[in-house]
Amino acid sequence: MTIPATTVTDADEVAAQWYSGVTPTSSLTQGDQIWDLELLEAHTDALGSMSVDRLRLDLIILTQSCDLEHRKVDRLLTSPMYPLGDWLRINPADLFRLEDIRRGYDPSLYLLPGWPSAQIEAAHPDRIIDLSDLRVIPLVTVRTAMTTGVPRLALSSPAREHFSQAVARTFMRVGLPIDIPSFDLKRQSEEELSLTEVPLGETSLPLARPLRVGRRPYLRPGTGETYWMVVTKGQSPALMGAGLSVPDAIASLGDQFMLAREKLAAGDAAWSWLKPHLTR
């Protein structure tokens, strides 16, 4: 069951729903944010020469909590996080994409709300996670850093599950070399018909009064195919049928007509407009 999100504008009130404090001995979990973690990063140039840089990064843990709890891993998968202001300085066009990022439309990025009153000053601003930048670091590196008191903050439930879903969405995407052509259908002209009977499988039901319908072709530009819809005119609720040809669409309308007749027989007054077509 999906619970509608409540709109809250106070940053500290939002943060109270998102974050929970931790101690140096608290278990690591997915979504834990760690600031100012010192790492060594090796680089190889075009000539094969290797150099090592000493970095300090702010990271969020992507590894699943269950793997951490049961000690199934000795390395952590992480992504860097940046204060939103720093990110926009390098990526100014993202200012107009922040709402799309917040809604999850860009699976490579994730937004975390700021916590203005947090004891960890680095947690005060909003932050952005670059899920396309993956860093694998030894678990012992993080555990050692915990003993030195590096700043750390955890996500609380259901924010942790929300972040977990974003991580899964990033990794589960499958790019196809050739995708199915678009079903962006373009409606063509409409022709009005008058049906004196509706199909019932291999037979048909004669109508006491002709049924006015509109026959609508829809072009699929990507393939040049035409799909058809037949819909009743001047009645509410309307009946409609669809198919790959006009006979298919009319047959579909016949199926819907019979379902509506059964509803009418069961006492559904919404379909009382069928009566003149059924009674001679």
C-alpha positions as CSV (number, residue, x, y, z in Angstrom):
1,M,0.0,0.0,0.0
2,T,1.3,3.4,-0.9
3,I,0.9,6.1,1.7
4,P,0.6,9.6,0.3
5,A,3.5,11.9,1.1
6,T,2.8,14.8,3.5
7,T,4.2,18.2,2.3
8,V,6.3,19.8,5.1
9,T,8.3,22.9,4.6
10,D,10.2,23.2,7.9
11,A,13.7,21.8,7.2
12,D,14.2,20.5,10.7
13,E,10.8,18.8,10.7
14,V,11.6,17.1,7.4
15,A,15.0,16.0,8.8
16,A,13.4,14.5,11.9
17,Q,11.6,12.1,9.6
18,W,14.6,11.3,7.5
19,Y,17.6,10.9,9.9
20,S,18.6,9.1,13.0
21,G,21.7,9.6,15.1
22,V,24.4,7.0,15.5
23,T,27.3,6.2,17.8
24,P,30.8,5.0,16.8
25,T,29.7,1.5,17.8
26,S,26.4,1.5,15.8
27,S,26.1,-1.0,13.0
28,L,26.7,0.2,9.5
29,T,23.6,0.3,7.3
30,Q,22.7,1.2,3.8
31,G,22.2,5.0,3.6
32,D,24.8,5.8,6.2
33,Q,26.5,9.1,5.3
34,I,30.1,9.5,6.2
35,W,32.0,12.8,6.0
36,D,35.7,13.6,5.5
37,L,36.8,10.0,4.9
38,E,40.4,9.7,4.0
39,L,41.1,7.4,1.0
40,L,43.9,6.5,-1.3
41,E,43.1,6.5,-5.0
42,A,45.4,5.0,-7.6
43,H,45.7,6.3,-11.2
44,T,47.4,4.9,-14.2
45,D,48.4,7.3,-17.1
46,A,48.6,6.5,-20.8
47,L,52.2,5.3,-20.4
48,G,51.3,2.9,-17.7
49,S,52.8,4.9,-14.8
50,M,50.9,4.7,-11.6
51,S,50.3,7.4,-9.1
52,V,48.4,7.5,-5.8
53,D,46.4,10.4,-4.5
54,R,45.3,11.0,-1.0
55,L,41.6,12.1,-1.0
56,R,39.0,13.2,1.6
57,L,35.5,12.4,0.4
58,D,31.9,12.5,1.7
59,L,30.3,9.2,1.0
60,I,27.0,7.3,1.3
61,I,26.8,3.6,1.7
62,L,25.0,1.7,-1.1
63,T,25.7,-1.9,0.1
64,Q,22.6,-3.6,1.5
65,S,22.1,-3.5,5.2
66,C,21.6,-7.3,5.4
67,D,25.0,-8.0,3.9
68,L,26.6,-5.6,6.4
69,E,24.7,-7.1,9.3
70,H,25.6,-10.7,8.5
71,R,29.2,-9.7,7.6
72,K,28.9,-11.1,4.0
73,V,31.2,-8.4,2.5
74,D,34.6,-7.0,3.2
75,R,34.2,-4.1,0.8
76,L,31.6,-1.4,0.7
77,L,30.0,0.0,-2.4
78,T,29.6,3.8,-2.0
79,S,28.8,7.0,-3.9
80,P,30.0,10.5,-3.2
81,M,27.7,13.2,-1.9
82,Y,28.0,16.9,-2.4
83,P,26.5,20.0,-0.8
84,L,23.9,21.1,-3.2
85,G,25.5,24.5,-3.6
86,D,28.9,22.9,-4.6
87,W,27.1,20.6,-7.1
88,L,25.3,23.5,-8.8
89,R,28.5,25.5,-9.0
90,I,29.9,22.8,-11.3
91,N,26.5,21.8,-12.9
92,P,24.5,25.0,-13.1
93,A,21.9,23.7,-15.5
94,D,20.8,21.2,-12.9
95,L,19.1,24.1,-11.1
96,F,16.2,23.6,-13.4
97,R,16.3,19.8,-13.0
98,L,16.1,19.6,-9.2
99,E,12.3,18.9,-9.1
100,D,12.8,16.0,-11.6
101,I,15.7,14.7,-9.5
102,R,13.6,14.9,-6.4
103,R,10.8,12.9,-8.1
104,G,13.3,10.2,-9.2
105,Y,13.2,11.0,-12.9
106,D,17.0,11.0,-13.1
107,P,18.1,7.6,-11.7
108,S,21.7,8.6,-11.5
109,L,21.1,11.4,-8.9
110,Y,19.4,11.5,-5.5
111,L,18.6,14.4,-3.2
112,L,18.9,14.4,0.6
113,P,17.3,17.1,2.6
114,G,19.4,19.3,4.8
115,W,19.2,19.3,8.6
116,P,20.0,22.9,9.7
117,S,20.1,22.1,13.4
118,A,22.2,18.9,13.2
119,Q,25.3,18.7,15.4
120,I,27.2,17.6,12.2
121,E,27.7,21.0,10.4
122,A,28.2,19.2,7.1
123,A,24.7,17.9,7.3
124,H,23.1,21.3,7.4
125,P,22.7,21.9,3.6
126,D,20.7,19.8,1.1
127,R,23.0,17.3,-0.5
128,I,23.0,15.5,-3.8
129,I,24.2,11.9,-4.4
130,D,25.9,10.9,-7.6
131,L,24.9,7.3,-8.0
132,S,26.8,7.1,-11.3
133,D,30.1,7.5,-9.5
134,L,30.8,4.2,-7.6
135,R,33.6,3.8,-5.1
136,V,34.5,0.4,-3.6
137,I,36.3,0.8,-0.4
138,P,37.6,-1.7,2.2
139,L,35.2,-2.2,5.1
140,V,38.1,-2.0,7.5
141,T,38.8,1.5,6.3
142,V,35.3,2.7,7.4
143,R,35.4,0.8,10.7
144,T,38.8,2.3,11.5
145,A,37.5,5.8,10.7
146,M,34.5,5.2,13.0
147,T,36.9,4.9,15.9
148,T,38.4,8.3,15.1
149,G,35.1,10.0,15.3
150,V,34.5,10.9,11.6
151,P,31.0,12.5,11.2
152,R,28.3,9.9,10.4
153,L,24.5,10.1,10.0
154,A,22.0,7.3,9.3
155,L,18.8,7.3,7.4
156,S,15.7,6.2,9.3
157,S,12.8,4.2,8.0
158,P,11.1,4.7,5.6
159,A,13.7,7.1,4.2
160,R,16.2,4.2,4.1
161,E,13.9,2.1,2.0
162,H,13.2,5.1,-0.3
163,F,16.9,5.4,-0.9
164,S,17.3,1.7,-1.3
165,Q,14.6,1.8,-4.0
166,A,16.6,4.6,-5.8
167,V,19.8,2.5,-5.7
168,A,17.9,-0.5,-7.1
169,R,16.4,1.6,-9.9
170,T,19.8,2.8,-10.9
171,F,21.3,-0.7,-11.2
172,M,18.2,-2.5,-12.6
173,R,18.0,-0.4,-15.8
174,V,18.6,-2.4,-19.0
175,G,19.4,-0.5,-22.2
176,L,18.1,-2.2,-25.3
177,P,20.1,-1.8,-28.6
178,I,16.8,-1.6,-30.4
179,D,13.7,-0.6,-28.5
180,I,10.0,-1.2,-29.4
181,P,8.8,1.7,-31.6
182,S,6.8,4.3,-29.8
183,F,3.1,3.9,-29.2
184,D,2.5,7.6,-29.4
185,L,-0.7,7.4,-31.4
186,K,-2.0,10.2,-33.6
187,R,-5.7,10.4,-34.0
188,Q,-7.0,10.8,-37.5
189,S,-10.4,11.8,-38.8
190,E,-13.6,10.4,-37.3
191,E,-16.5,8.8,-39.3
192,E,-19.9,8.3,-37.8
193,L,-21.6,5.0,-38.3
194,S,-25.0,3.6,-37.4
195,L,-25.0,0.0,-36.1
196,T,-28.2,-2.0,-36.5
197,E,-26.6,-5.1,-34.7
198,V,-23.7,-5.8,-32.5
199,P,-21.5,-9.0,-32.9
200,L,-21.7,-11.8,-30.4
201,G,-18.9,-14.1,-31.3
202,E,-20.1,-16.0,-34.5
203,T,-23.6,-14.5,-34.2
204,S,-25.0,-11.0,-33.7
205,L,-27.6,-9.2,-31.7
206,P,-30.2,-7.2,-33.7
207,L,-30.9,-3.8,-32.1
208,A,-34.3,-2.3,-31.7
209,R,-32.9,1.1,-32.4
210,P,-29.7,1.9,-34.4
211,L,-26.6,2.7,-32.3
212,R,-24.7,5.8,-33.2
213,V,-20.9,5.2,-33.0
214,G,-17.8,7.1,-34.1
215,R,-15.1,5.1,-35.9
216,R,-11.6,6.6,-35.2
217,P,-8.4,5.5,-36.8
218,Y,-5.1,6.1,-34.8
219,L,-1.8,6.2,-36.7
220,R,1.3,4.8,-35.1
221,P,4.0,7.0,-36.8
222,G,6.9,4.8,-35.7
223,T,5.6,1.9,-37.8
224,G,2.9,3.3,-40.0
225,E,0.3,0.9,-38.5
226,T,-3.3,2.0,-37.9
227,Y,-5.3,1.1,-34.8
228,W,-9.0,1.5,-34.6
229,M,-11.5,2.6,-31.9
230,V,-15.3,2.5,-32.1
231,V,-17.1,4.6,-29.5
232,T,-20.8,5.3,-28.9
233,K,-22.0,8.8,-29.5
234,G,-24.3,10.9,-27.4
235,Q,-24.5,8.6,-24.5
236,S,-22.9,8.5,-21.0
237,P,-21.2,6.4,-19.9
238,A,-19.9,5.6,-23.4
239,L,-19.0,2.2,-24.7
240,M,-15.9,1.7,-26.7
241,G,-14.1,-1.1,-28.6
242,A,-10.6,-1.2,-29.9
243,G,-8.6,-3.4,-32.3
244,L,-6.1,-3.7,-35.1
245,S,-8.9,-3.5,-37.7
246,V,-12.4,-2.1,-37.9
247,P,-14.1,-5.5,-37.5
248,D,-11.9,-6.2,-34.5
249,A,-12.9,-2.9,-32.9
250,I,-16.6,-3.5,-33.6
251,A,-16.3,-7.0,-32.1
252,S,-14.7,-5.4,-29.0
253,L,-17.6,-3.0,-28.8
254,G,-20.0,-5.9,-28.9
255,D,-18.2,-7.5,-26.0
256,Q,-18.5,-4.3,-24.0
257,F,-22.1,-3.9,-25.0
258,M,-23.0,-7.3,-23.6
259,L,-21.2,-6.6,-20.4
260,A,-23.1,-3.4,-20.0
261,R,-26.4,-5.2,-20.7
262,E,-25.5,-7.6,-17.8
263,K,-24.9,-4.7,-15.5
264,L,-28.2,-3.2,-16.5
265,A,-30.0,-6.5,-15.8
266,A,-28.3,-6.5,-12.3
267,G,-29.8,-3.1,-11.6
268,D,-27.1,-0.7,-12.6
269,A,-29.1,2.4,-13.7
270,A,-26.0,4.0,-15.4
271,W,-26.7,1.8,-18.4
272,S,-30.4,2.6,-18.7
273,W,-29.7,4.3,-22.0
274,L,-29.4,0.8,-23.5
275,K,-33.1,0.0,-23.0
276,P,-34.4,1.6,-26.2
277,H,-31.8,-0.4,-28.2
278,L,-32.9,-3.7,-26.6
279,T,-36.7,-3.4,-26.5
280,R,-38.8,-3.4,-29.7
